[in-house]
Amino acid sequence: MAKGMILAAGQGTRVRPLTKNIPKPMIPILGRPVMEYLIEYLAHYGIREIMVNVAFNHYKIESYFGDGHRWGVELGYSFEGVRDQGDIVPKPMGSAGGMKRIQDHGGFFDETTLVLCGDALVDLDIQAALEEHRAKGAIASVVALDVPRDAVNNYGIVVADENGRIESFQEKPAPAEAKSTLASTGIYIFEPEVLDFIPSGRVFDIGSELFPLLVERKLPFYVQKHAFHWIDIGRVTDYWTVLQRVMRGEVAGMNVPGKEVKPGVWVGLNTSIAWDRVDITGPVYIGSNVRIDPGVAIVGPAWIGHGSHIRARAKVIRSILFEYTRIGEGMNFSEMIVSPQYCVDRSGNTTYVGDDCSALRWGDARG
C-alpha cells in the first residue's frame, strides 16, 4: 500500500493560547486529539507504518499514542532538537528536513509515502490518490482543493498545466494576481527518490524549498484535485469554526460520544443536571461529571468538557468549554472558547486569568 508520515514538530504559535501547554496535534476535537483522527484515517486505508516528527512538548504526543497498537498501526517518533548548555531543547528541522533526518537514520522511506500535517481533518480517498499518483508516474504529488478566488490570499496556490504537471507556486497571492485557484492542502505523496533532493542536517521546507527544486529539475511532479473535506486548524478562529461544523454533523466520521438523551443533546457519565430547570438547545455535548445548576441556558453548537461546572443562571451560547472549566453565576459566554486559564472569542482575542477580569470571571472547577 504505502507508508505514512505525520508532520507534528511545529510550535503552533498561530493557534495560541490553545498550544500554550500542548503540541498542536493534541488540540482536542470531540474530546480526542486531532492527530488521533489522522491515525484512524490512515489505518482505515491500510497504512500501518507511520513516522511522526516531534519537537515542542513531544512527550505529550508520545505518551498518548505510544507505539500505536491501540489503532492497529506501528508508530515511530523522530525528536528534533539540539544540545544547549547540557540540555536538549527542541529545534524543528522544517517539514522536509525532518523527513531527511528520519531517512538518514534508518531509511524508513523505502516505498511510496503519504505525508500529512498533524493539525487538519481530512476524508480524502487515499486509494484513489495513490492510484492517480502511480498512473502518472509521479515522483511527487500535491493534493489540492479548488477555493473561491477571493480566498486565494489565505493559501499556497498551485499552478499547473492542463495535464496537472506543476509549473510554479504562489504563496497567498492577491486574488487579481492568482494564476490558479488550486490551494495546497499539505497532503503530499512522495516516492523514495524525493528524499535525495533534501540536504542532510539542515532546516529545509517542503513547500518553499523542496517543491521549487522539483519544478526546476523538471521532474514528474503533479497536482491532484479531488472532492473531499479538508479542515485545517491554522488559527484560533479556525478551531472555533471546526467545532461548530463538527457539532452540526457536517464532518463525516466525527461521531459525538456519550448518550443522546434528547434530540441533539448528548451526555457522558455521572452528570449532575437539573433537567427540569435548565434550557438546553442542541446540538450540545455535555461531558462526564459535569454539573449544570438550575436556570442555566445552553445554545448549541456547544461542547462542555468533562468535569466542568456551569453555575446558576449562566448562559453558554455556541461556545466550547475545555475540561474542568467553571462558569460563574449569571455569566454570559457567547461564541467563545473557555478554559480554566484563558478565554478566547471567535476573533482570537484572548483574556487570561489574572488579567482585568471584571467582565469575565471563571475558574478551575476542581478548586
N, C-alpha and C positions, 0 to 999 in steps of 0.2 A: 504494500500500500504506500506508505510514506512515513517519515518521522515528523516530529513536531518540535517547534521552538517557540517559547513564550518569552517575550521581552518584558522584564519586570524589574529592571535596575534603576529606573528613573526615580527622581525625588518627589515628583508630583507637586511642584511648587504652585502650579496654576489652580490646583483644587484645595489649597489650604483654606480653612483650617482642617478639612476632612483628613488630610495626611499629616497632621501635626504629630501624631503618635503612631501611625500605622503606614505601611507602604501602600502605594496607590492600588495595586491588585487586591488588597484586603478590604477595600471600601465595600460596605455591605449593601447587597440588593436582596430584599426579602429575607433578611437575616443571615445571608450567606455571602462570602466574599465573591466579588465579580469573577475572580480567576477560577473559582470552583465551577462556574458555568462553562468556562472555556475548556476546562479539563474534561468535563462530561461531554461536551460537544465533540472534542477530538476523539474521545473513546467511542462515541456513537458511530463514528466513521472508520473505526478500526485503527486509529493512530494510537499506538500503545507505548511508544518510546518517546519521551518528551524531556527536553532540556529546558531549564529556566535560568536565566542570568539574574542575579540579585545583587543588591548593594545596601541601600539605606534600610535599617530595621529588617534585615534579611532573615533573622531568626524567627520573626513572626510568620513569614511565609513558610519557612522550612518546618517549624514545629506544628503548624496547622496541617500541611499537606503530607509531610513525611515522605515515604517512598512511593506514595500514590496507589498503594494496593487497594484502598477503600473504593477507588474509582475504576479498578481493573486496569491500571496503567503502571508504567515504571517512570518515576520522576528522578531527574538528576539536577543538581544545582551547581552553578558556577559563580562564586563570590568575586566581585570586582572591587579590589581595594589595594592600598599601599601601606607600607610601614612608615609611620611618622613618630619619631622620638620614642620608639619602643612599642607604640600602639598600632594596631591595624585599623585603618579608617577607610570608609567607603570612597571609591573613586570610579564611577562608571566609565566604561571604555567606549561608549557610543554603541548604537544598535548593531552596526557591522563589526566594530572592534570587539564587542562581547562575543559574537559568534566565532570570530577568528581565534580568540583566546581558547574557546572550547575545542575548536578543531586542532589547534596546536598541541593541546594537552593530550587528547586521546583519539582524534579522528572520528568524532561522532557523526559528522555529516557525510556519510558514505552512500547516501541514496537521496531521492527527491525529498525535500523538506518543506513543510508548510510553516510559515512564520506568522505569528500573531502578536499584537500588542496586548499586554495583560490588563488593559483597562477599558475594554469595549465588549459589548454584547453583539453577537453575530449569529445568523442562521443560514449562512451560505451553504449551498450544496457542494461539499468538498469533493465528492467523487466527480461531479461534472467539471469542476475547476481543474482537477488533476488530469482528467481526460483531455480537456482542451489544451492544457499546457503541453502534454505529451504529443498530441496530434500536430501541433505547430512546431514541434522540435525545439521548444524554447529552452534557453539556458536559465532564464528568469522570467517570471510573470508578476504583474501587479494587478490585483483585483480592484476595480474602481466602480463607483456609482455615479450616475448622472445626477447632477444637482441643478437647481434653478440658477440662471445666470446671475441674478442679483445676490447669490450666496457664494459665488466662487472665491471671494476675498477671504473666506474662512478656511480654505483648503489648499492642499498641494494639488495642482491641476496637471493632468497627464495629457500630452499632445502626441497623437499617433496618426499613422497613415490609414488608408482605407482597409488595410489588412490587419490593423491592430498593432503593427510594429511601432514601438515607441521612438519618437523623434526628439522630444525635449520635455522639460518640466517647467511649470511656472509656480512659484511659491506665493500663494494668496494674492493673485493678480486683481487689479481693479476690473469690474465687470466689462468695461469698454475695451480693455486690453487683453482679456482672456481669449486664448486661441482654441479653447475647448471648455466643456462643462463636465468633464470626467474627473471626479475627485478621488484621489488615492485613499483607500480605507486602512492602510497599514497592514493589509493581508498580502503576503508575498509567497511565491513558490520558487524555490531555488534548486538547481542541480548542484552536485558537489563542486564542480569546477568553478562556480561563482566565488567560492572561498579563496581561490588562488589570486583573485584580484584585490583582496583586502590585505593591507600591510599588517605585519605582526607587531604587537607590543605598543600600539598607539591608539588614541581615540579616533574612531572612524565611524561616520554616519551612513546609514543605508540610503536615505533619500537625497541628501545633499552632496554626497561624495561617491558612493559606490554606483548609484544609478547613472549619473552623468558619465562615469568612466565606461560603463557598459554601452551607452549610446555612442560615445566617442570611438570605441573599438568596433562599432557596427556589428555587435553580436546579436544573436536571435533573442530579442528582448521584447516581450509583448504585454499589452494591456488586455484585461478581460473585463467584460461588462455583463453582470448578472443581476437578476431581480432578487434581492434579499434585503433583510433588515440589518442595518449596521448602526448601533447606538454607542457613540463614543462619549466617555466621561472626561472631556478635556478641561472643563471648567466647573466651578461650583454650581453655576446656573444649569449646566447640563445635567448634573446629578439630580437636582430637584425635578427637572423635566422627565428624566428617566423613570424615577419612582412614580410620578404621576401616570406615565404611559403604562408602566407595569401594572399598577393597581387598576387601571381601566381595562386590562386584559388585551392590550394592543401588541404585546411581545409574546410570540409563540414559545411554548415550552416553559414559561415562567408561571408556575402554579403557586397560588397563595397557600401557605401552610395553615395548620390549625383546622378547626371545625367551623363550618358555616352555620351559625345559629339562627340567622335570618338572612333573606336575600341581600348579598353584598357585604355581609358583616361576618368576619372570621375571628375566632378567638383561640388562644393557646390554653395551656393547662392552668388550673388553680387561680383564675382571675377573681377579683372581688369588684363586682359592678352592680350598682343599684339600677337594674334594667328598667324598672317601672318609673324611675325618676331621672333618667338621662335621655338625651335626644341624639341618636347616632344615625347618620345618613351615609350609607355606603357609596363607593367601596372603601371599607375600613378593615385593617387587620390590627388586632389587639393581642400583643404577645403574652407569654406566660407570666403569672404572678403580678400582673398589672392591677392597680387599684384605681377605680374611677368613682368619684364621690357624687352624691346627688346634685342635680342642677347643671351638670356638665353637658355641653353640646359639642359634638364632633361631626364635621362635614368632610366627606371624602372627596377625592382620593387622599387617604391618610394612613400612616403606618406608625403604630405606637409600640416602641421597642419594649422587650421584656423587662420586668422589674420597675416600670415607670409608675408614677402616681400623679393623677390629674385631680386637683382639689376642687372643692365645691364651686359651682357657677363659672368655671373657666370655659373658654371656647378654644377649640383647636380646629382650624379650617384649612383644608388642603395642605397639611404640614407633615413633616417627618420628625418623630421623636426618637432619638437614639436610646439605647438601653440605660436604665436607671436614671431617667430624667424626671424631675419633679416640676410640675406646672403649678404656680401659686394660685391661691383662691381668687376667683374673679378675673383672672388674667385672660387676655385675648391674643392668640397667636394665629396669624393668617399668612399662608404661603411662606412658611419658614422651615428651616432645618434647625432643630434644637437638640443640644446635648447638655450634660452636666457642666461642661466647661465653657461653652460658647453658643451663640445663636446667630444664624445666617439667614438673611432674607433672600428671596429668589433672584435678586440682582447681584448677590455676592457680598453685600455689606455685612460685616461681622462685628458683633459685640461680645466681649469676653467677660466672664465673671471677674469682678474686681474693677471693671470699668465703671462709668457712670450708669448704674443700674436702677436709676429712679423710675424708669419706664419699664424695665424688664427685670423681673425677679423670678429666678428659677434656681434649682439646686440639685444636688445629688440625692436621689430617692433612698439611698442606703443610709443617709445621715439623718 
